[in-house]
Amino acid sequence: MAEEWFGDGFLDACLDLRAIRDLRPVFYSAVQRFLTDDDRKVRDAALVAAIPLTEHHLLTGHRVELADHARRLLATSTDRYKRDRALDASRAWGHDIDALEGANDIAARSGDSSGREGSP
């Protein structure tokens, strides 16, 4: 999502980073097969890995598929990091996630640690 914040050309001056950015379709094809793995932890890790890869212009069409996976993760996971990635991406892609955002998510977003999972 950095390109959305800083503009499409912000990596153009750095050839190494641009080369990595240009490999996103290759990385996505490797990660995509794990989005439907039998193991929930593998599926969730694949989703978190795939989200930033869809910044590549050839991969934006996969955001619809990832949004479905994000909704599943949000319905089943309490992992703060993974939930934040799914929520941020879904929100950035224009999806309504209000029904899947819980009190702990809202508290974490506002910086109130009293509502986070695992806090006293």
N, C-alpha and C positions, 0 to 999 in steps of 0.2 A: 504494500500500500504506500510505500515511500514515493513511488512515482506519482501517485495521486496527490500527495502532499507537496512535493517539490517540483513537479512538472516532468514531462516525458524525457527531456534532454539532460536531466541532472547527472546521469552517469556517463554521458558521452565523452567527457574529458578523461575518464579513467578507463583505459583499454582493458585492463584485467577484469574489472567489474562488469564492463560491457560484454566481455566474452562469456562470463558466467551468466549474465542476464539472457544472452542469446541462446544458452543451453537449456533454458527453462522447459521447452517442449520435450526435450529428451528426459529430463528429470521427472516431469509430470507423467510421461508414459511409464516410467519405472515405478512411480508411486501409485498410480491409478489402480493397478490390479489389486492393491491391498485395501482399497476402500470397501471391498465386500468380503474381506477375510472373515473366517469363522470366529476368530478371536477379537473380542471387542476392543482390547487394548491396542491391537495391531490396526484395526479400522480407525480408531481415534487418532493414533499417531500418524497414520497416512493422511487423514483429513488435515491435521495441523501442518503437516509438511506440504500438502498440496495447495493450501490457501494462498500463500504468497506467490506461488508459481503462476497463478492465473492473472498476475499483472501483465504477463506477456500478451501482446495483442492477438496472437494465434490461439490463446487459451481462455479468453474471456467467456467464450461460449460454454465452458465447463462449469461456470459459476452456478448455473441452475442445478446441475447434478450435485455440486458441493453444498449448495444450500439445503438440499434434501438430507444430505449426510450430517450437516450442522444441526438441523432440527432434531434428528435422531440422537446425536450426541447431547444436545441440550435437554432432551427428555430423559436421558439415562445417566448422565455423568455428573458427579459433584466435584471433579477436578477443576480447581480454580483457573489454572493456566489454560487448559483446553477449552473450558467454557468461555473464557475471555477471548480467545482466538476466534471461536465460532460466533460469538456475539458481535465482535468487532467487524468481522467479515460480512456477516449477514446484514448488519446495519449499514455498512459501506455499500453493499450491493443493493440496498433499497428494500430489503425484506422486512416485513412486520414480525418482530420477534417478541413483542410484549407479552404474549401468553406463555412464552418459554423462559422469560427472564424472571427469576425469583428474587426474593428479598435479599438473599446473600449476594446476588449479582449486582443489584442496585446499590447495596451498601459498599461493595468493593469498588464500584465505579465512582461513588461519591467520596471514597477515601475513608469510610467508616469501617475500621477493622472489627468492630463488635459484631457485625453481621456475617463475617466470613466463616466458611466451614473450618472446623477445627479450632476456633478461637474460644477462649473461656467465656 
